Amino acid sequence: MRVLPGQTGVIIGVAGWPVALELFGSGSALIAHMSGILDAARLDARLAGHAGPVPGRRPRRFAAALSGLPLVPAPVRAGDGYAVTRCVVDLAARGIATPAGTLAHLSALNLRHELIGAA
């Protein structure tokens, strides 16, 4: 899989629904982690036990819900920057931001997905 120019994140869908989002502060950081992200997605797909295409509207809604989610910063104990977290009914996000507030990495999970274990 290749990363598109300007792309800094990826949404992983398994069994017809988005399960996770990985967002980085740069395209080069995404490229450095893409192999591991895809390996994990392949394992998740095997664990789901059934395949299903993910209609484009579902990842768009997942991303839209995340984009409107205010993240709560907390100082990181080692080094500069902030841990950012937020959990609402259907999704949880956790990441790291620079002291200036620039997001370096964010992971989000669809808490309703069967692989996450929510009802």
C-alpha positions in Angstrom: 0.0 0.0 0.0 1.3 3.4 -0.8 0.9 6.6 1.0 -0.6 9.5 -1.0 1.0 12.9 -1.1 0.0 14.9 2.0 -1.5 11.8 3.7 -0.7 11.7 7.4 -3.2 9.1 8.6 -5.1 5.9 7.9 -8.4 4.5 9.0 -8.5 0.7 9.3 -11.8 -1.1 8.5 -12.5 -4.7 9.4 -15.7 -6.7 8.8 -17.5 -3.8 7.3 -16.8 -1.2 9.9 -14.0 1.2 10.8 -12.1 -0.2 13.8 -9.2 2.3 14.3 -7.6 5.5 13.1 -3.9 6.3 13.2 -2.9 9.9 12.6 0.6 11.3 12.6 2.2 14.7 12.5 3.8 14.1 9.2 3.6 11.8 6.2 7.1 10.4 6.9 6.0 9.3 10.4 3.0 7.5 8.8 5.3 5.8 6.3 7.6 4.7 9.1 4.7 3.0 10.9 2.5 1.8 8.0 4.0 -1.7 7.8 3.1 -2.4 11.5 -0.3 -0.8 11.2 -1.1 -3.0 8.2 0.2 -6.1 9.9 -2.0 -5.4 12.9 -5.0 -4.8 10.5 -4.4 -8.2 8.8 -4.4 -9.9 12.2 -7.6 -8.1 13.2 -9.2 -9.2 10.0 -8.4 -12.8 10.7 -9.7 -12.5 14.2 -13.0 -11.1 12.9 -13.6 -14.4 11.1 -15.6 -12.8 8.3 -14.9 -10.3 5.6 -17.0 -7.4 4.5 -16.4 -4.2 2.5 -16.4 -1.0 4.4 -18.7 1.5 2.7 -17.0 4.9 2.3 -19.6 6.7 4.4 -18.6 4.8 7.6 -14.9 5.9 7.7 -16.0 9.4 6.8 -18.5 9.5 9.8 -15.8 8.0 12.1 -13.3 10.7 11.1 -16.0 13.4 11.4 -16.9 12.3 14.9 -13.2 12.4 15.9 -12.5 15.7 14.3 -15.2 17.4 16.5 -14.0 15.7 19.6 -12.2 18.1 22.1 -9.0 16.4 23.3 -8.1 16.8 27.0 -4.3 17.6 27.4 -2.3 16.3 30.4 1.5 17.0 30.9 3.7 14.1 30.1 6.0 13.0 32.9 9.0 12.4 30.7 10.0 15.1 28.3 8.1 18.0 26.9 4.6 17.9 25.4 1.2 16.6 26.4 -0.7 13.4 26.4 -4.1 14.0 24.9 -7.1 11.7 25.6 -10.8 11.6 25.1 -13.4 8.9 25.5 -17.0 9.2 24.5 -19.8 6.7 24.1 -18.6 5.3 20.7 -14.9 6.1 20.5 -11.7 6.6 22.4 -8.7 8.6 21.4 -5.2 8.9 22.9 -2.2 10.6 21.6 0.7 13.0 22.1 1.1 16.7 21.3 4.0 19.1 21.3 4.2 21.9 23.9 2.9 24.2 21.1 -0.2 21.9 20.8 0.7 20.3 17.5 -0.4 16.7 17.3 2.4 14.3 16.9 0.4 11.1 17.0 -3.2 10.1 17.7 -4.8 6.6 17.9 -8.6 6.3 18.0 -10.7 3.2 18.4 -14.3 2.5 17.4 -15.7 1.2 20.7 -18.7 -0.4 19.1 -16.6 -2.6 16.8 -16.8 -6.3 17.6 -13.0 -6.6 17.9 -12.8 -3.9 20.6 -15.2 -5.8 22.8 -18.0 -3.3 23.3 -21.6 -4.2 23.2 
